Amino acid sequence: MKPINISEKFGKFSEQWSPRQIAQVDNMQVILARLQGEFVWHKHDKEDELFQVVEGTLYMQFRDRTEVVNAGEIIVVPKGVEHNPTTKDGEEVLVLLFEKLSTAHTGNVVHERTKSEYPKI
């Protein structure tokens, strides 16, 4: 049981759309990711996802609207809801995510960005 310095952990990787696991809480994982540009439309049929924006502005696209999530804010994507996280104007956005260990990276979609597991840092 030691504190985890989130800024220090972000300093350990530079790859975008390549999440890193920094902790586990019961059957949940805490993940850091660097995002830039557009990801891929997907959904998670059995799991919710929580995104906390640490730095930058995240645009969470849903089929009927886009929600703007600023630094210091969170958004919860309920299970079964199709979504696509994006950034604008070349901005890199740093996010912290909470999700179940069973959550597939790109949910119901297999894509070139799909990761089968997240490295631990």
Secondary structure, 3 states (H helix, E strand, C coil): CCCCCHHHHHCCCCCECCCEEEEEECCEEEEEEEECCECCCECCCCCCEEEEEEECEEEEEECCEEEEEECCCEEEECCCCCEEEECCCCCCEEEEEEEECCCCCCCCCCCCCCCCCCCEC
